[in-house]
Amino acid sequence: MSASPNPFNSAFTVTVDLPENEEMKVELFNMLGQRVEVIAEGEFSAGTHRFRWTANERPSGVYLVRVDWGKDNAVKRVVLMK
């Protein structure tokens, strides 16, 4: 899983490579552990998937992107700088 660009100004893209068809959930959290948004959720086919998130009215700061698929998960820190 990767998130770019990082830091970002208004939007970033999360890229996830799935080895096989999987249920997947991509979520964004603030540093207090509060879920800000579910970016994507559902059954996805094997391959590379890209999800774009736009900050809109969100304040500058550090956020965590969490991706859960199958029995695995990954967390990536992203920084919003306006």
N, C-alpha and C positions, 0 to 999 in steps of 0.2 A: 504494500500500500504506500502511496506517496501523495503528497499534497503540494501543489505549486501554483503560483509562486509563493514563496514564504520568506520574509513577510509579504503580505499583500495589502493592497489599498482598498479595493472595492469588491473583489471576487477571487476565488481560488477554485482549482479543480482537484478533486480526489480521484486517483486512478487505482483500481483494484484489479488484480489478475486472479481469476478463479480457475483452479485446475479442473474442476468438474461442475456440473449443475449443482447449485446450492441455494438455500435460503440465505439471504444477506440483509443486513441492516446497517445503514451508515447514519451516524448521529453526531451532532455537534453539542458540546458542553462548554459552559463557562468555567472559570477556575474555582468556583464554589461547588462544582459538581452538579449544577442544575442543567437539565437538558434545555438547550436553546431551540433546537429544531431537529426533526428527522429529515435527513436529506434524501434518503432512498430506503425502500423496504420492499421485500418480495422475493420471488423465485427468479434467479438469474442463471443464464446458460454459461457454460465454460467459456473462458476467454477474458479479454480486457474490457473493463467497463469504466467510463468516465462520468463523474457527476460534478456539475458546476454549482457553487453556492455563492450567492451575492449577499454582501453584508447589509445592504439597504440602510436602515436607521440604527444598526448596532453600534455600540461604542467601541472605540479603540481598545485593544487589550489582547490578552492571550486566551486562546480557545483550544479545546481538545477535540479532535475528530476520532471517533471510535467506530471501527468496522468489525462486525460480528458475522461470521459465516461458518456453517458447519459446526465443528467443535473448536474453532480457532477464533482469535480476535487480534486486533492491532490497534494501537493508539498513537496518534501523531499530534504534536503540538504545532499550532499555527498562530501567527501574530498579525493582528489587524492594526495597521497604522494609517490613520487618516490625516 
